[in-house]
Amino acid sequence: MIARRTLLPRQILSCWNWKCALLSATARSLIYLAAMARTGLRGSLAVVAVEIAYVTLTAGIYAGIQQRALGIPSRLLGNFVVALGVPGAAQSLDWLAHRITGAAATGRATLAVSIFTVISGLFHLHVMRNGVFLTGQGRPLSDDFRRVPRLIAGFIIKPIALFSQISSRPAHAIESEAA
């Protein structure tokens, strides 16, 4: 007989990453507010209210899933889950939540938040692989914030360094790799 496991509220909350919930809800709400500034305060506040309520709950769960994905034996699969899988699912469900509540965001706001989601997913991967914004590790949020400037610099420099490595290769090496 196969034993069925049910998730108890305590188990669900143990997966909830409060650090990321706080940061995501704040950042995403500000992006929506800025992107919808021309639509008027009333419409913008409805979208922001949905964002704060919905994202505070779900972002913590999503970040908890991302944190657990760091332990997937295949590093490539873990990276995919953290950087693209969870953020893509989260963005789709976020869009649906706005539609259901009648506080649909404009196309411009949706595009802005989608771009933010991709960058945020990559940044989550970067900081989580460096041990920051993880819960259950005994490290206070203030310690995480102290490490953020260096992590932001590393996040920005990494693609630049990768691009310069690729562009500095001899042309014949690039052509032989493409073949």
ChimeraX commands (.cxc) that place a marker at each C-alpha (Angstrom):
marker #1 position 0.00,0.00,0.00 radius 0.5
marker #1 position 1.31,3.44,-0.94 radius 0.5
marker #1 position 1.31,5.88,1.93 radius 0.5
marker #1 position -0.26,9.24,1.14 radius 0.5
marker #1 position 1.42,12.28,2.54 radius 0.5
marker #1 position -0.56,15.40,3.13 radius 0.5
marker #1 position 0.99,18.78,3.63 radius 0.5
marker #1 position 0.17,20.18,7.00 radius 0.5
marker #1 position 0.00,23.96,7.44 radius 0.5
marker #1 position 3.21,23.72,9.47 radius 0.5
marker #1 position 5.00,21.99,6.56 radius 0.5
marker #1 position 3.74,24.58,4.09 radius 0.5
marker #1 position 4.92,27.42,6.33 radius 0.5
marker #1 position 8.30,25.74,6.73 radius 0.5
marker #1 position 8.71,26.15,2.97 radius 0.5
marker #1 position 7.70,29.84,3.12 radius 0.5
marker #1 position 10.68,32.18,2.72 radius 0.5
marker #1 position 9.66,35.35,4.55 radius 0.5
marker #1 position 12.75,37.29,3.47 radius 0.5
marker #1 position 11.93,36.94,-0.23 radius 0.5
marker #1 position 8.21,37.48,0.39 radius 0.5
marker #1 position 8.91,40.87,1.95 radius 0.5
marker #1 position 11.37,41.95,-0.73 radius 0.5
marker #1 position 9.33,40.68,-3.70 radius 0.5
marker #1 position 6.05,42.23,-2.58 radius 0.5
marker #1 position 7.73,45.59,-2.04 radius 0.5
marker #1 position 9.68,45.61,-5.32 radius 0.5
marker #1 position 6.85,44.30,-7.53 radius 0.5
marker #1 position 4.32,46.71,-6.02 radius 0.5
marker #1 position 6.60,49.66,-6.71 radius 0.5
marker #1 position 7.13,48.50,-10.31 radius 0.5
marker #1 position 3.37,48.18,-10.88 radius 0.5
marker #1 position 2.77,51.58,-9.27 radius 0.5
marker #1 position 5.39,53.24,-11.47 radius 0.5
marker #1 position 4.24,51.51,-14.66 radius 0.5
marker #1 position 0.59,52.41,-14.02 radius 0.5
marker #1 position 1.18,55.97,-12.86 radius 0.5
marker #1 position -0.70,57.43,-15.84 radius 0.5
marker #1 position -3.83,55.33,-15.27 radius 0.5
marker #1 position -4.78,57.20,-12.13 radius 0.5
marker #1 position -4.31,56.58,-8.45 radius 0.5
marker #1 position -7.49,54.55,-7.90 radius 0.5
marker #1 position -6.74,51.93,-10.58 radius 0.5
marker #1 position -3.09,51.76,-9.59 radius 0.5
marker #1 position -3.87,51.26,-5.91 radius 0.5
marker #1 position -6.21,48.35,-6.68 radius 0.5
marker #1 position -3.49,46.61,-8.67 radius 0.5
marker #1 position -0.89,47.34,-5.97 radius 0.5
marker #1 position -3.25,46.06,-3.23 radius 0.5
marker #1 position -3.73,42.77,-5.09 radius 0.5
marker #1 position 0.01,42.58,-5.65 radius 0.5
marker #1 position 0.87,43.14,-1.98 radius 0.5
marker #1 position -1.67,40.60,-0.71 radius 0.5
marker #1 position -1.04,37.96,-3.36 radius 0.5
marker #1 position 2.73,38.29,-3.67 radius 0.5
marker #1 position 3.41,38.41,0.06 radius 0.5
marker #1 position 1.83,34.98,0.38 radius 0.5
marker #1 position 2.98,33.37,-2.84 radius 0.5
marker #1 position 6.48,34.84,-3.20 radius 0.5
marker #1 position 7.43,33.31,0.11 radius 0.5
marker #1 position 6.23,29.91,-1.06 radius 0.5
marker #1 position 7.92,30.27,-4.45 radius 0.5
marker #1 position 11.20,31.33,-2.82 radius 0.5
marker #1 position 10.93,28.36,-0.46 radius 0.5
marker #1 position 10.55,26.08,-3.48 radius 0.5
marker #1 position 13.54,27.80,-5.10 radius 0.5
marker #1 position 15.58,27.33,-1.92 radius 0.5
marker #1 position 14.74,23.62,-1.88 radius 0.5
marker #1 position 15.58,23.36,-5.60 radius 0.5
marker #1 position 19.16,24.31,-4.74 radius 0.5
marker #1 position 19.44,20.78,-3.34 radius 0.5
marker #1 position 18.43,19.04,-6.58 radius 0.5
marker #1 position 21.30,16.69,-7.51 radius 0.5
marker #1 position 21.42,18.01,-11.07 radius 0.5
marker #1 position 22.78,21.56,-10.71 radius 0.5
marker #1 position 21.50,22.43,-14.21 radius 0.5
marker #1 position 17.96,21.33,-13.33 radius 0.5
marker #1 position 18.13,23.15,-9.99 radius 0.5
marker #1 position 19.29,26.32,-11.74 radius 0.5
marker #1 position 16.46,26.01,-14.27 radius 0.5
marker #1 position 13.85,25.60,-11.52 radius 0.5
marker #1 position 15.21,28.58,-9.55 radius 0.5
marker #1 position 15.82,30.98,-12.47 radius 0.5
marker #1 position 13.02,30.14,-14.94 radius 0.5
marker #1 position 10.60,27.44,-13.75 radius 0.5
marker #1 position 9.32,28.98,-10.53 radius 0.5
marker #1 position 9.38,32.61,-11.78 radius 0.5
marker #1 position 7.53,31.65,-14.99 radius 0.5
marker #1 position 4.81,29.81,-13.06 radius 0.5
marker #1 position 4.62,32.65,-10.54 radius 0.5
marker #1 position 4.21,35.28,-13.25 radius 0.5
marker #1 position 1.46,33.28,-14.96 radius 0.5
marker #1 position -0.45,32.82,-11.71 radius 0.5
marker #1 position 0.07,36.49,-10.82 radius 0.5
marker #1 position -1.47,37.53,-14.14 radius 0.5
marker #1 position -4.41,35.19,-13.47 radius 0.5
marker #1 position -4.91,36.60,-9.95 radius 0.5
marker #1 position -5.17,40.12,-11.36 radius 0.5
marker #1 position -7.68,38.97,-13.98 radius 0.5
marker #1 position -9.84,37.14,-11.44 radius 0.5
marker #1 position -9.92,40.06,-9.01 radius 0.5
marker #1 position -10.79,42.55,-11.74 radius 0.5
marker #1 position -7.61,44.52,-11.04 radius 0.5
marker #1 position -5.98,43.71,-14.36 radius 0.5
marker #1 position -2.75,45.49,-15.07 radius 0.5
marker #1 position -2.09,47.31,-18.30 radius 0.5
marker #1 position 0.00,45.62,-20.99 radius 0.5
marker #1 position 2.85,47.99,-20.20 radius 0.5
marker #1 position 2.76,47.06,-16.51 radius 0.5
marker #1 position 2.60,43.35,-17.32 radius 0.5
marker #1 position 5.59,43.66,-19.65 radius 0.5
marker #1 position 7.56,45.62,-17.03 radius 0.5
marker #1 position 6.86,43.04,-14.34 radius 0.5
marker #1 position 7.64,40.16,-16.72 radius 0.5
marker #1 position 11.06,41.66,-17.48 radius 0.5
marker #1 position 11.58,42.18,-13.76 radius 0.5
marker #1 position 10.58,38.54,-13.15 radius 0.5
marker #1 position 13.26,37.20,-15.52 radius 0.5
marker #1 position 15.97,39.41,-14.03 radius 0.5
marker #1 position 14.74,38.66,-10.51 radius 0.5
marker #1 position 14.82,34.90,-11.16 radius 0.5
marker #1 position 18.42,35.11,-12.32 radius 0.5
marker #1 position 19.31,37.31,-9.35 radius 0.5
marker #1 position 17.60,34.88,-6.94 radius 0.5
marker #1 position 19.72,32.10,-8.37 radius 0.5
marker #1 position 22.87,34.20,-7.95 radius 0.5
marker #1 position 22.21,35.25,-4.35 radius 0.5
marker #1 position 20.81,31.91,-3.20 radius 0.5
marker #1 position 23.81,30.04,-4.61 radius 0.5
marker #1 position 25.88,32.48,-2.52 radius 0.5
marker #1 position 23.88,31.73,0.65 radius 0.5
marker #1 position 21.88,34.97,0.83 radius 0.5
marker #1 position 18.11,35.41,1.42 radius 0.5
marker #1 position 17.79,31.83,2.60 radius 0.5
marker #1 position 15.61,31.03,5.58 radius 0.5
marker #1 position 16.24,28.46,8.27 radius 0.5
marker #1 position 19.96,29.17,8.21 radius 0.5
marker #1 position 20.10,31.35,11.32 radius 0.5
marker #1 position 21.38,34.38,9.40 radius 0.5
marker #1 position 19.48,37.64,10.02 radius 0.5
marker #1 position 18.13,39.73,7.14 radius 0.5
marker #1 position 20.52,42.55,8.09 radius 0.5
marker #1 position 23.50,40.25,7.31 radius 0.5
marker #1 position 21.98,39.46,3.93 radius 0.5
marker #1 position 21.60,43.17,3.18 radius 0.5
marker #1 position 25.27,43.77,4.05 radius 0.5
marker #1 position 26.27,41.26,1.37 radius 0.5
marker #1 position 23.90,42.64,-1.29 radius 0.5
marker #1 position 26.16,45.38,-2.77 radius 0.5
marker #1 position 28.93,42.87,-3.52 radius 0.5
marker #1 position 26.38,40.39,-4.92 radius 0.5
marker #1 position 24.81,43.04,-7.15 radius 0.5
marker #1 position 28.27,43.95,-8.48 radius 0.5
marker #1 position 29.01,40.28,-9.14 radius 0.5
marker #1 position 25.63,39.82,-10.83 radius 0.5
marker #1 position 26.31,42.74,-13.17 radius 0.5
marker #1 position 29.95,41.84,-13.84 radius 0.5
marker #1 position 29.34,38.13,-14.55 radius 0.5
marker #1 position 27.59,38.60,-17.95 radius 0.5
marker #1 position 30.05,41.32,-18.93 radius 0.5
marker #1 position 32.99,39.02,-18.14 radius 0.5
marker #1 position 31.33,36.14,-20.01 radius 0.5
marker #1 position 30.69,38.35,-23.05 radius 0.5
marker #1 position 34.27,39.65,-23.05 radius 0.5
marker #1 position 35.59,36.07,-22.85 radius 0.5
marker #1 position 33.50,35.06,-25.85 radius 0.5
marker #1 position 34.37,38.16,-27.86 radius 0.5
marker #1 position 38.11,37.81,-27.16 radius 0.5
marker #1 position 38.28,34.29,-28.61 radius 0.5
marker #1 position 39.89,33.99,-32.02 radius 0.5
marker #1 position 37.36,33.84,-34.86 radius 0.5
marker #1 position 38.50,30.40,-36.03 radius 0.5
marker #1 position 37.85,28.92,-32.54 radius 0.5
marker #1 position 34.29,30.27,-32.55 radius 0.5
marker #1 position 33.69,28.93,-36.07 radius 0.5
marker #1 position 34.96,25.44,-35.18 radius 0.5
marker #1 position 32.69,25.36,-32.08 radius 0.5
marker #1 position 29.68,26.30,-34.21 radius 0.5
marker #1 position 30.33,23.50,-36.71 radius 0.5
marker link #1:1,2 radius 0.2
marker link #1:2,3 radius 0.2
marker link #1:3,4 radius 0.2
marker link #1:4,5 radius 0.2
marker link #1:5,6 radius 0.2
marker link #1:6,7 radius 0.2
marker link #1:7,8 radius 0.2
marker link #1:8,9 radius 0.2
marker link #1:9,10 radius 0.2
marker link #1:10,11 radius 0.2
marker link #1:11,12 radius 0.2
marker link #1:12,13 radius 0.2
marker link #1:13,14 radius 0.2
marker link #1:14,15 radius 0.2
marker link #1:15,16 radius 0.2
marker link #1:16,17 radius 0.2
marker link #1:17,18 radius 0.2
marker link #1:18,19 radius 0.2
marker link #1:19,20 radius 0.2
marker link #1:20,21 radius 0.2
marker link #1:21,22 radius 0.2
marker link #1:22,23 radius 0.2
marker link #1:23,24 radius 0.2
marker link #1:24,25 radius 0.2
marker link #1:25,26 radius 0.2
marker link #1:26,27 radius 0.2
marker link #1:27,28 radius 0.2
marker link #1:28,29 radius 0.2
marker link #1:29,30 radius 0.2
marker link #1:30,31 radius 0.2
marker link #1:31,32 radius 0.2
marker link #1:32,33 radius 0.2
marker link #1:33,34 radius 0.2
marker link #1:34,35 radius 0.2
marker link #1:35,36 radius 0.2
marker link #1:36,37 radius 0.2
marker link #1:37,38 radius 0.2
marker link #1:38,39 radius 0.2
marker link #1:39,40 radius 0.2
marker link #1:40,41 radius 0.2
marker link #1:41,42 radius 0.2
marker link #1:42,43 radius 0.2
marker link #1:43,44 radius 0.2
marker link #1:44,45 radius 0.2
marker link #1:45,46 radius 0.2
marker link #1:46,47 radius 0.2
marker link #1:47,48 radius 0.2
marker link #1:48,49 radius 0.2
marker link #1:49,50 radius 0.2
marker link #1:50,51 radius 0.2
marker link #1:51,52 radius 0.2
marker link #1:52,53 radius 0.2
marker link #1:53,54 radius 0.2
marker link #1:54,55 radius 0.2
marker link #1:55,56 radius 0.2
marker link #1:56,57 radius 0.2
marker link #1:57,58 radius 0.2
marker link #1:58,59 radius 0.2
marker link #1:59,60 radius 0.2
marker link #1:60,61 radius 0.2
marker link #1:61,62 radius 0.2
marker link #1:62,63 radius 0.2
marker link #1:63,64 radius 0.2
marker link #1:64,65 radius 0.2
marker link #1:65,66 radius 0.2
marker link #1:66,67 radius 0.2
marker link #1:67,68 radius 0.2
marker link #1:68,69 radius 0.2
marker link #1:69,70 radius 0.2
marker link #1:70,71 radius 0.2
marker link #1:71,72 radius 0.2
marker link #1:72,73 radius 0.2
marker link #1:73,74 radius 0.2
marker link #1:74,75 radius 0.2
marker link #1:75,76 radius 0.2
marker link #1:76,77 radius 0.2
marker link #1:77,78 radius 0.2
marker link #1:78,79 radius 0.2
marker link #1:79,80 radius 0.2
marker link #1:80,81 radius 0.2
marker link #1:81,82 radius 0.2
marker link #1:82,83 radius 0.2
marker link #1:83,84 radius 0.2
marker link #1:84,85 radius 0.2
marker link #1:85,86 radius 0.2
marker link #1:86,87 radius 0.2
marker link #1:87,88 radius 0.2
marker link #1:88,89 radius 0.2
marker link #1:89,90 radius 0.2
marker link #1:90,91 radius 0.2
marker link #1:91,92 radius 0.2
marker link #1:92,93 radius 0.2
marker link #1:93,94 radius 0.2
marker link #1:94,95 radius 0.2
marker link #1:95,96 radius 0.2
marker link #1:96,97 radius 0.2
marker link #1:97,98 radius 0.2
marker link #1:98,99 radius 0.2
marker link #1:99,100 radius 0.2
marker link #1:100,101 radius 0.2
marker link #1:101,102 radius 0.2
marker link #1:102,103 radius 0.2
marker link #1:103,104 radius 0.2
marker link #1:104,105 radius 0.2
marker link #1:105,106 radius 0.2
marker link #1:106,107 radius 0.2
marker link #1:107,108 radius 0.2
marker link #1:108,109 radius 0.2
marker link #1:109,110 radius 0.2
marker link #1:110,111 radius 0.2
marker link #1:111,112 radius 0.2
marker link #1:112,113 radius 0.2
marker link #1:113,114 radius 0.2
marker link #1:114,115 radius 0.2
marker link #1:115,116 radius 0.2
marker link #1:116,117 radius 0.2
marker link #1:117,118 radius 0.2
marker link #1:118,119 radius 0.2
marker link #1:119,120 radius 0.2
marker link #1:120,121 radius 0.2
marker link #1:121,122 radius 0.2
marker link #1:122,123 radius 0.2
marker link #1:123,124 radius 0.2
marker link #1:124,125 radius 0.2
marker link #1:125,126 radius 0.2
marker link #1:126,127 radius 0.2
marker link #1:127,128 radius 0.2
marker link #1:128,129 radius 0.2
marker link #1:129,130 radius 0.2
marker link #1:130,131 radius 0.2
marker link #1:131,132 radius 0.2
marker link #1:132,133 radius 0.2
marker link #1:133,134 radius 0.2
marker link #1:134,135 radius 0.2
marker link #1:135,136 radius 0.2
marker link #1:136,137 radius 0.2
marker link #1:137,138 radius 0.2
marker link #1:138,139 radius 0.2
marker link #1:139,140 radius 0.2
marker link #1:140,141 radius 0.2
marker link #1:141,142 radius 0.2
marker link #1:142,143 radius 0.2
marker link #1:143,144 radius 0.2
marker link #1:144,145 radius 0.2
marker link #1:145,146 radius 0.2
marker link #1:146,147 radius 0.2
marker link #1:147,148 radius 0.2
marker link #1:148,149 radius 0.2
marker link #1:149,150 radius 0.2
marker link #1:150,151 radius 0.2
marker link #1:151,152 radius 0.2
marker link #1:152,153 radius 0.2
marker link #1:153,154 radius 0.2
marker link #1:154,155 radius 0.2
marker link #1:155,156 radius 0.2
marker link #1:156,157 radius 0.2
marker link #1:157,158 radius 0.2
marker link #1:158,159 radius 0.2
marker link #1:159,160 radius 0.2
marker link #1:160,161 radius 0.2
marker link #1:161,162 radius 0.2
marker link #1:162,163 radius 0.2
marker link #1:163,164 radius 0.2
marker link #1:164,165 radius 0.2
marker link #1:165,166 radius 0.2
marker link #1:166,167 radius 0.2
marker link #1:167,168 radius 0.2
marker link #1:168,169 radius 0.2
marker link #1:169,170 radius 0.2
marker link #1:170,171 radius 0.2
marker link #1:171,172 radius 0.2
marker link #1:172,173 radius 0.2
marker link #1:173,174 radius 0.2
marker link #1:174,175 radius 0.2
marker link #1:175,176 radius 0.2
marker link #1:176,177 radius 0.2
marker link #1:177,178 radius 0.2
marker link #1:178,179 radius 0.2
view
